[in-house]
Amino acid sequence: MLFDTALIAFTTFFATISPIDVAALFAALTTDATAAERRARAVKVCLIAAAILLVFALSGDELLQRLGISLPALRTAGGILLLLIAIDMVFARHSGGSSTTDEEESEASGKKDISVFPLATPLIAGPGAMGAAILLVANTEGDLLAETVVIAVMLGVVLLTFLSLLMASQIQKLLGVTGLNVITRVVGVLLAALAVQFIFDGIGNSGLIPGG
């Protein structure tokens, strides 16, 4: 059960954060930086992103209660959001759910410090990852061990992203555009299946369907 929770969390966070895509953009936005500057910026980016995701993961349940949002509603809405992100991934499109838009990249290119925007958010801690953090923690239904596993996996993916940033140039040269798109599409298909399952579970537990 905990293994399944960890596997679902890893697949979801890996897809919504997309460490390899983040590394490619990081390499493009830091071409004029020294190795030491890149390393310092990677640390700052991942610490900020981890803090943002932790806030959403730990306070998501209280936020849902205050807003009167039920778990089935969150599963359904979260599933739809993840499905839209998965569709973009499969077709190698960028809508801003798990990546920066063209306008955001243009604005970032003129900024001296891009650590907070667009790297930490919305690139790493974007709408998809924030929604996934709330959804997956809420999905544990108060099981402290399962919740700990989800948060540990989330932080593990952020750590993987940090390592990807350190090797950004090498990853970009090794995989190229085609390689990056292949990986993105494969993960997108897996995320799409998970998203549909979230939607099914949400509708099934909502009471809208008799006997569901």
PyMOL commands that set and color helices and strands:
alter all, ss='L'
color gray80, all
select helices_A, chain A and resi 2-17+19-29+35-67+71-90+102-109+115-124+127-139+144-166+168-204
alter helices_A, ss='H'
color red, helices_A
deselect
rebuild
show_as cartoon
